[in-house]
């Protein structure tokens, strides 16, 4: 579980990032594998909701839990998701 200071720090880091994934008409099922891969590569990922905007908080929470990650924040139509790399030498973000 992330503290409020950690969430704020991760949100600040995410400001300069572009969304890596876009959730559209294919739905959440088609994006699960891509999210896991993106989290393994980047640790901090922005997900833009092109569709399903009314359910974005629930879908983002479900996707984060399914990937074993933390939902940092949902702002507008963008979700910020974080999962630290299990290998301490490959970690890019230190909290």
C-alpha angles and dihedrals in degrees: 000000000000121000121229091255091052091048091051091048092050091046090053091051090049093055092083095043125097118223110272096193134038121203109211139151093316088072133214096308093069094050103049097090092043090052092051091050093047092049091050090051101040110014090211117061135178117212118196120208110221092166134013090049093155092058098039098118094051094043093047091050091048093048092048093049091047091053093045089245138125124253103227099184145325111223119177106316095336129091122199115211127185134193121166117227111257090223107077092207093057096048113122097182123054117194 
